[in-house]
Amino acid sequence: MTIHVWGYLDELAIEREEIDAAVASVLESGRLILGPQVAAFEQRFAAYCGAGYGVGVNSGTDAIFLALKAMDIGSGDEVITVSNTAVPTVSAIVATGATPRFVDIDPRTYLMDVGQIEEVLSERTKCVVAVHLFGQCVDMTQLQPIADEHGVRVLEDCAQAHGAEHRGRKAGAMAEAGAFSFYPTKILGGYGDGGLVTVRDASFCERVQRLRFYGMKGRYYADEHGYNSRLDELHAAILLAKLEHLDAYINRRRQLAAVYDRLLADTGLVLPRTAPDNRHAYYLYVARHPDRDRILEALREHDIQLNISYPWPIHTMAAYRDLGYREGDLPHTELAAREIFSLPMFPSLKDEDQLRVCETLSDVLSRL
Ligand SMILES: Cc1ncc(COP(=O)(O)O)c(C=O)c1O
């Protein structure tokens, strides 16, 4: 039997009764768009994060885009982020008309090297998008004072960091806004697309609410140019049901990570490092080895799926050539892209399957 790297279909089987009940209640209510499920989910998810408000939107990409639009970021502005992220972090910046500028990563955590921000700051820099990658938070303690000193705003990309903590604060509540994705594989995942913007203050919240709804506050009258990007009632109801289990999902992920840490300790793999002030939520368990591609191939022959997040740094992709970066500009990012890979990690991963992954991997590594 194949061991998959993601497990949302296994999880759906386990959660089926709760999901069916949530879906049935929405269908019976007849209310499908911006109703009580969305309002309840926005309120409860924001409270879970410790943020002031939540605004449900269509996807994580839209959450980033709309948060940046609500900051009035657009053409002529620059936004600093990393190249070692999912494409949507950067495509959302580009969609506003702004230009992304990249800093390299810390090679130990794969997170933004906050110490490089001042090197790429310019008169045009309006925002830093801090990507809390793989389930671990960027060093916001170091980042926020730098941003404040230069009058630059901060958006957290929390698509991979539901429930992750830095100094006891959760992702999504450490800056003025945070962007979440509920794509099915995420730590809190739906069964389709979905996203949410967490915000600190009420006027920012109202702005994002307007932008996701054609620029309208009430009905049929637009105060500004807006979009259609709503989380729907069905998905909000499913996410509300799953939110009850979010801490249990994270605990299971942390438990699986501890087993990987123990069983793979002496194999020659570089295992994930948690920064001292962080509580990792392990969206991914990312290991590193110079012979990465041979390892992936060997495990595939044993019916074990591994994944690479991400094999190509964004600044080297054809779509982003116009940004003017070259191979060699972000050396830690580029080397990591050649060496990292992620192991199966999802709450319903069975202990015996994880053991098989570790034994196979150890065996393959001992023969390299
Ligand atoms: C870091 C990061 N940012 C943004 C996104 C975009 O989220 P979505 O797929 O919901 O648009 C994702 C997920 O793909 C992600 O991993």
The ligand as a Gaussian input file, in Angstrom:
#p B3LYP/6-31G(d) Opt

LIG

0 1
 C        2.873000      29.941000       2.034000
 C        1.607000      29.959000       1.243000
 N        1.047000      31.153000       0.934000
 C       -0.103000      31.230000       0.242000
 C       -0.763000      30.097000      -0.168000
 C       -2.018000      30.246000      -0.997000
 O       -3.121000      29.626000      -0.453000
 P       -4.315000      29.107000      -1.412000
 O       -3.824000      27.877000      -2.095000
 O       -5.429000      28.856000      -0.458000
 O       -4.618000      30.209000      -2.353000
 C       -0.238000      28.842000       0.153000
 C       -0.926000      27.593000      -0.222000
 O       -0.884000      27.100000      -1.307000
 C        0.984000      28.767000       0.871000
 O        1.530000      27.593000       1.190000

